[in-house]
Amino acid sequence: MKIKAFMGAVATALGVVAMAASASAQSKTKVGFVYVGPIGDHGWSYQHHQALLAVKKELGDKVETTHVENVPEGPDAERVIDQLASQGHSIIFTTSFGFMNPTIKVAQKYPKVKFEHISGYKRADNVATANIRYYEGRYIAGILAAKASKTGTIGYIASFPIPEVVMGINAAYLGAKSVNPNVKFKIIWVSTWFDPGKEADAAKALADQGADVLFQHTDSPAAPKFAEERKIFAIGQASDMKSFAPNAILTSLVNNWSDYYIARVKAAMDGTWKSDDTWAGLDKGMLKIAEFGPGVSAEARALATAARDKIAKGELHPFTGPLKKQDGTEFLKAGEKISDAALSGMNFYVQGIEGALPK
Amino acid sequence: MDLAFAIVAGLIVAATPLVFAALGELVVEKSGVLNLGVEGMMIIGAIAGFAAKLAFDSYVLGFAAAMMAGAAMAGLFGVLVLFFLSNQVATGLALTLFGLGVSALVGQGYSGKTAGAFPRLDGVGLPGLDVICLIAIGLAFGVAWWLGKTRSGLILRAVGENHDAAHAIGYPVRLVRFLALLFGGAMAGAGGAYLSLVQTPFWAEKMTAGRGWIALALVVFAAWMPLRVLAGALLFGGITILQLHSQAFGLKIDAQLLSMLPYLATIAVLVAISREGAGRRRVQPQSLGKPFYAAT
């Protein structure tokens, strides 16, 4: 832990130097971005950086952007955010759940600076929150997976049992079940967001036990890569992972922050910015379903596209009753749609998923 | 494929990077030097091997580059520790941080690329295994034989047990230690390259994810015996793989508990060997971590 903290401090120090170097023009609106990982992770932070580039492209000379990557969640984050705020950035995007408390703390010190925190739930007059309805994409990917699977067994590599991940598993299962009522899910919790070696081991264990489509809620492309070698299928996470596994990838669920970031920066510039909570998905294009791979049949393509369009229009919600929990108790009556509050606290498997959810 | 065999194959694959790195560190510690930079040397090996494989399209050159890069890191450590007498613990930690940083810098252009699938031994009745795993297993026996049965192995142990006595008899203490460090670095580099070229196979920042530290714990766990390193690595790797399989079977075992086991086992062994006073003297190289001042 000490070593991690020290490395964090070094990374932060380097980041601060980079920031100082880029501070120049006055009249432009300064926009700051704080990333938890390296831009080169080809996943979470990479997608946020794509949004930064989109903001630059859209607003050109009117904005000046600063980004700090590899910021550890913890005390260092507060220092980095504080530094950005004190340097005259008018709007700052903090893009990881663990930046929530540091963001709120710094926001109290700088009431005129606007903050956008991603994936958290604490807001203030100058702190807005936003997140993506990833589960919508997992429902669609579930349809593709069940249609592509010959064994009827889907493997799922999960990170930590938080609601975000649990709702993803449930949504994927419901999607798969909608086209194959007998589909089976095998789930492995690897207790990490990022350990390519362990993710590859988990992928192998799932395949050895008969899974022929792999889902993941971890960040490295190890599972798709393994699927390619084993000639089975996989679903890509966060960004388009087709380059790693051109034959194996059925589709990737791509996070698209660009439109949201552009809209928020514009609002900050013309004074219409307000603190609020955005939780959008396919409807606003914040979640995109990447182009389908060669393993998707024409029938699967039609089913998935139809589901995608229905979800985007609000005609279909993956969590629509009657639905039971794993233990058989009903949590949604026939026709009832789950509330956002219930969804964001989800801590149980739906009926049909085997195995116990770790605490 | 037979599931039992698949599990065993998975276990050996998971253990291989640990076997390489821990055997290298064992030889280093047997010579009396503690190098905590294993994680750093592994990650440098991972990126160097990956880059060389992409550049020359050869696994042999990939592994060679990884071993040279790991040895270069160890050489740097050796110069600082043996000739400038810097603190071994601090220098080793610095080597790890340095390795993680440099590998991230060098690796920037390599994330998202892929090395292709490493040939497996499916054709000769060993599905899921590869020639490198077999080399790792053979290496454990080789190191055990060399340390125990050869004159040069005896000299290395003498240097690690009592460097003043070894020096008095006329053995080149610093040279022996430097060579041991180079071997340790090369092995750590090979372990890293196995991860980036065979097991995953791609490059990602921080992809060793703590395996260097497990290798260090393994050396203590194995009480500085090469064959026990092999057994320990299979056990540590085995715990991970069995844990994954038991979950996929739907058995209810706490993943966190199983992930903790290797470390608990190491602590237990540490306590055990520290308690038996005379026994401890037998297993731990007596000059381990102590600076050597060459009397001229």
Interface residues (C-beta under 8 A of the other chain):
Chain A: I3 F6 M7 V10 P38 G40 D41 H42 G155 K186 I187 I188 W189 V190 S191 T192 F194 D195 P196 G197 K198 A200 D201 A202 K204 A205 L206 D208 Q209 A211 S220 P221 A222 K225 E228 E229 S243 F244 E354 G355 A356 P358
Chain B: M1 L3 A6 I7 G10 V13 A14 P17 L93 T96 L97 L100 G101 A104 G107 Q108 S111 G112 T114 A117 G128 L195 Q199 T200 P201 F202 A204 E205 K206 M207 T208 A209 R211 T240 I241 L244 H245 Q247 A248 F249 G250 K252 D254 A255 Q256 S259
